[in-house]
Amino acid sequence: MRPAIVVGGGLVGLAAAVAVAKAGLDTVHLVPKGPPDRRTSALMIPSVEYLEQAGLVPDPSAVGQPLTQIRIIDATNRLIRAPETVFDAAEVDLPAFGWNFPNVKLAEAFAAARSGLANLATIETTLDDLEPAEPGWRLRLGTGETLIADLVIGADGKKSRVRESAGFRARENGFREAALVCDLALERPIGGASVEFHYERGPFTLVPAGDNRANLVWIDDRGGLEQAQRAGVGGLAAAFAEKSQRLFGTITPLGPAHIFLLSSLTVDTAGRDGVLLAGEAAHAFPPIGAQGLNLGLRDAADLAASLAAIDRTRPDFAVALSADYASRRAGDLARTGVVVDALFRSLLAGFLPAQALRAGGLWALKLAPPLRRLAFDVGMGVR
């Protein structure tokens, strides 16, 4: 059998390459050179359990910070406002909902897992083109080399060359809002609580990073975020204190603030004809509800499940694998897309009935135990 090829050097690409190699396939991982990812990721318990089972992060406590509470504060000036709502992991008999990890540390742990696999080769290069080879696929690399493979996994981001070259249909929607991320020092500790202040143009979210530190994800109008960024450290500190309602005292940026444009992306199918899409090559959403990397790791988990389920000796192994993977991912991708899109648009809605529905929904989550349990399961990605 020809080697399987995984394209993409991000966290999902690393996880997918390890999953394929651990299934016993000779694997080539194409990794373009790029800067380290300085963001953080809040991973829910099912994702953390997968990291442990797959050998990607043997000890989460050595890498991340536990998340024990989610606190939602309606900070809008709207006529109909939602109640403050707190979700505590103890309600569902868990020590934590999940863990907040620096992406750099996750990448180091994933790379260590990859380095221990003798059947996994890494090439630092880009993919220039992908075309049918009848059977299989021909890949032209940035190094000038050509590879032939029956199985190709594209985990190469929103602008995926694999997705485009293989002819997958994608729908992308850009937003006027953007996200500003920054590492912060707080005068008063945040504990284990992720605190979301909901404003008219999006949430201002503080995620615990240990001691008196927090990671910020601030979604707002792009122009407003750029203006805050231009104000420098003093201006940012003042904006952060105001947005956090001074609940944590003085807030000091620990490094530069970065702004990312927001968009959503969906595909008709996550796999066909021996090509599989994972991570942002298959789905992208605004950073609401901590679903981004969690969804990508569920891609990797379902890839591993498909590899275990399909007979590798059949001549159409790669085609059957891609169909099985697409079937496994369809429901999760559709459900998560609907939930995240509804959450994001409900935050932005200025229409009075929409405000009433959102406020009523949070009252229901606050007071109705069955709905709270359902919210826990959806938010953690329980399937």
FIKOLBA-789166 format. One record per residue (C-alpha): residue in one letter; x, y, z. Coordinates in steps of 0.001 Angstrom, whole numbers, padded with zeros to 6 digits, always signed. Example, Ala and Ser with C-alpha at 12.3 -4.5 7.8 and 13.67 -1.06 7.14 Angstrom:
2
A+012300-004500+007800/S+013670-001060+007140/
This chain:
383
M+000000+000000+000000/R+001236+003485-000821/P+001840+005859+002125/A-001037+007930+003465/I-000364+011659+003300/V-001492+014212+005888/V-001285+017877+004856/G-001188+020599+007518/G+001117+021425+010396/G-001436+022712+012917/L-002709+020849+015943/V-005375+018924+014016/G-002840+017992+011336/L-000462+016689+014007/A-003261+014724+015700/A-004412+013259+012372/A-000876+012228+011395/V-000411+010434+014723/A-003813+008713+014363/V-003000+007432+010866/A+000475+006239+011819/K-000760+004548+015000/A-003288+002656+012870/G-000288+001041+011168/L-000169+002912+007852/D+003066+004309+006491/T+002444+008038+006796/V+003963+011184+005322/H+003163+014454+007096/L+003559+017641+005037/V+004213+020586+007359/P+004665+024116+005968/K+007014+026348+007924/G+005155+028928+009972/P+005253+030977+013190/P+004212+029342+016470/D+000536+029622+017407/R+000448+031886+020469/R-003268+031379+021119/T-004803+029114+023744/S-007512+026466+023437/A-010169+025504+025966/L-010624+021758+025497/M-013593+020010+027042/I-013330+016705+028924/P-014136+014426+025917/S-011328+016112+023950/V-008921+015820+026882/E-009799+012141+027270/Y-009023+011628+023583/L-005644+013356+023988/E-004807+010975+026821/Q-006054+007841+025030/A-004192+008759+021826/G-000965+009414+023735/L-000884+013047+022603/V-000957+014579+026107/P-000271+011946+028772/D-000714+014391+031689/P-003043+017399+031081/S-002106+018950+034435/A+001483+019348+033208/V+000358+021404+030220/G-002900+023215+031024/Q-005185+024826+033590/P-008465+023187+034698/L-011769+024952+033936/T-014194+024399+036801/Q-016842+027060+036096/I-018384+028962+033201/R-019846+032325+034208/I-021985+034326+031755/I-022698+038012+032477/D-025048+040038+030270/A-023236+043384+030046/T-025419+044864+027305/N-027591+047946+027641/R-030518+046249+025944/L-034109+046553+027094/I-034359+042814+027777/R-031300+041408+029510/A-030402+037888+030500/P-029651+036837+034096/E-026130+036078+035221/T-025679+032334+034775/V-023019+030100+036319/F-022321+026517+035281/D-020247+024515+037766/A-018563+021218+036897/A-019539+019878+040327/E-023183+019894+039161/V-022369+016999+036826/D-019935+015337+039227/L-016841+016390+037290/P-013674+017945+038741/A-013563+020240+035678/F-015377+020895+032387/G-012049+020790+030619/W-008634+022387+030467/N-007212+025589+028993/F-004015+024838+027070/P-001431+027101+025421/N-001367+025967+021792/V+002447+026103+021782/K+002601+023523+024579/L+000011+021331+022863/A+002062+021451+019656/E+005183+020408+021571/A+003345+017470+023156/F+001816+016375+019827/A+005197+016633+018081/A+006773+014484+020803/A+004120+011817+020176/R+004780+012030+016421/S+008543+011688+016836/G+008149+008297+018492/L+006480+006706+015446/A+008929+005008+013087/N+006353+004784+010248/L+005695+008541+010226/A+007937+010769+008099/T+007725+014585+008218/I+008556+016860+005286/E+008715+020629+005861/T+007004+021898+002718/T+003789+023213+001244/L+001364+021451-001088/D+001278+023118-004503/D-001341+020938-006164/L-003401+017773-005837/E-004832+015916-008832/P-006325+012479-009592/A-003752+009810-010434/E-006196+007000-011351/P-006120+005332-008930/G-005252+007596-006040/W-003920+011134-005998/R-000789+012897-007191/L+000622+015613-004926/R+003070+018235-006159/L+005071+019657-003275/G+006700+023019-002784/T+010071+021227-002853/G+009439+020157-006455/E+008860+016527-005452/T+005834+014490-006511/L+004120+011918-004298/I+001387+009404-005141/A-001080+008313-002462/D-004377+006467-002203/L-005324+008300+001011/V-004945+012063+001581/I-006012+013910+004741/G-006307+017680+004381/A-005910+019544+007673/D-004483+022636+006017/G-006812+025345+007288/K-009537+027596+005938/K-007689+028192+002659/S-007144+024444+002226/R-005319+023528-000974/V-006471+019918-000507/R-010125+020949-000342/E-009866+023263-003326/S-007863+020904-005551/A-010030+017867-004759/G-013179+019808-005697/F-014997+019906-002363/R-017754+022506-002189/A-017335+024984+000681/R-019512+027828+001911/E-017774+030659+003728/N-019378+033626+005441/G-017330+036574+006690/F-018331+038725+009655/R-017851+042384+010386/E-016663+041395+013840/A-013108+040309+014662/A-011422+038737+017682/L-008637+040279+019765/V-006551+037864+021837/C-004036+038735+024531/D-002398+037241+027638/L-003210+039171+030806/A-002167+039581+034424/L-005073+040238+036820/E-004910+042092+040126/R-007473+039658+041555/P-007372+035971+040557/I-010028+034442+038349/G-009712+030969+039899/G-010931+028175+037643/A-013789+030163+036091/S-014086+031137+032446/V-015940+034464+032598/E-017897+035727+029578/F-019136+039337+029518/H-021691+039511+026702/Y-021796+042833+024848/E-023787+043989+021826/R-021037+043140+019307/G-019823+039951+020986/P-018387+038481+024185/F-015371+039617+026189/T-014095+036315+027618/L-011428+035731+030260/V-010127+032155+030487/P-007993+031090+033486/A-004321+030491+032731/G-003046+029785+036251/D-002158+032012+039204/N-003297+035590+038448/R-003127+035151+034685/A-005879+034870+032083/N-006216+034555+028329/L-008507+037052+026638/V-010756+036519+023618/W-012582+039761+022849/I-015028+039776+019934/D-016164+043176+018725/D-016407+045379+015664/R-013094+045206+013838/G-012633+048968+013777/G-013151+049263+017513/L-010626+046510+018225/E-008036+048095+015953/Q-008544+051434+017707/A-008013+049761+021094/Q-004899+048018+019799/R-003451+051316+018547/A-003951+052859+022007/G-000970+050881+023301/V-000522+049102+026619/G-002113+051855+028715/G-005124+052206+026448/L-005633+048447+026275/A-005382+048119+030054/A-008070+050779+030493/A-010332+049099+027917/F-009851+045686+029544/A-010718+047060+032997/E-013875+048679+031657/K-014993+045614+029695/S-014432+043346+032713/Q-016457+045739+034904/R-013345+045988+037130/L-014241+042674+038774/F-010588+041626+038672/G-008978+044964+039476/T-006132+046267+037351/I-005542+044235+034199/T-002095+044335+032581/P-001324+042975+029094/L+001559+040484+029265/G+002345+040651+025561/P+001100+042033+022259/A-002588+041892+021350/H-003389+040137+018074/I-006529+040585+015965/F-008056+037794+013870/L-010825+038186+011313/L-013889+035997+011893/S-015679+033817+009387/S-017603+030570+009239/L-016940+027744+006799/T-018794+024518+006082/V-018427+021764+003484/D-021021+019486+001911/T-019092+016408+003003/A-015944+015795+005022/G-014653+012981+002829/R-014918+011266-000544/D-012799+009445-003152/G-009962+008803-000722/V-009671+012431+000481/L-010650+013434+004043/L-010922+016953+005454/A-010252+017780+009109/G-010003+020891+011255/E-010599+024243+009596/A-010301+022654+006154/A-013748+021182+006911/H-015292+023640+009384/A-014610+027031+010915/F-016700+029067+013328/P-016353+032202+015452/P-014734+031377+018828/I-018048+030895+020639/G-018673+027973+022972/A-015084+026661+022724/Q-015866+024453+019732/G-012993+025087+017293/L-010208+022706+018311/N-012661+020478+020182/L-014411+019814+016867/G-011068+019241+015124/L-010050+016649+017711/R-013386+014897+017197/D-012366+014762+013513/A-009164+013006+014565/A-011058+010632+016859/D-013491+009670+014094/L-010588+009252+011674/A-009045+006767+014119/A-012414+004987+014449/S-012800+004742+010667/L-009267+003379+010308/A-010107+000684+012850/A-013415-000205+011165/I-012465-000494+007469/D-010781-003593+005988/R-007397-002337+004843/T-006897-005225+002412/R-009765-004258+000115/P-008635-002547-003094/D-010873+000476-002511/F-009756+000888+001109/A-009135+004644+000879/V-012453+005360-000865/A-014371+003259+001675/L-012508+004968+004535/S-013366+008459+003284/A-017048+007518+002941/D-017136+006011+006442/Y-015414+009080+007913/A-017819+011454+006132/S-020767+009511+007539/R-019371+009621+011084/R-018688+013373+010913/A-021897+014538+009193/G-024182+014750+012238/D-021623+016364+014546/L-020604+018984+011983/A-024196+019903+011159/R-025281+020057+014809/T-022273+022084+015967/G-022606+024489+013041/V-026235+025217+013864/V-025569+025672+017605/V-022521+027947+017212/D-024142+030045+014498/A-027304+030473+016582/L-025286+031433+019678/F-023204+033984+017786/R-026140+035580+015989/S-028198+035702+019207/L-025434+037758+020812/L-025495+040247+017933/A-029248+040428+017465/G-030728+043868+018153/F-034251+042694+017280/L-036382+042833+020450/P-038017+039370+020072/A-034554+037832+019555/Q-033353+039510+022750/A-036354+038122+024591/L-035682+034609+023296/R-032047+034773+024330/A-032840+036115+027801/G-035615+033555+028234/G-033255+030790+027146/L-030683+031763+029763/W-033407+031955+032437/A-034427+028418+031439/L-030827+027215+031619/K-030497+028857+035015/L-033634+027285+036485/A-034363+024002+034642/P-031990+021113+035557/P-032761+018974+032448/L-031951+021907+030163/R-028799+022659+032134/R-027667+019045+031681/L-028381+019252+027953/A-026350+022471+027766/F-023465+020742+029568/D-023516+017879+027063/V-023716+020127+024004/G-021004+022462+025264/M-018633+019611+026075/G-019258+017809+022807/V-020778+014711+024404/R-022029+012420+021645/
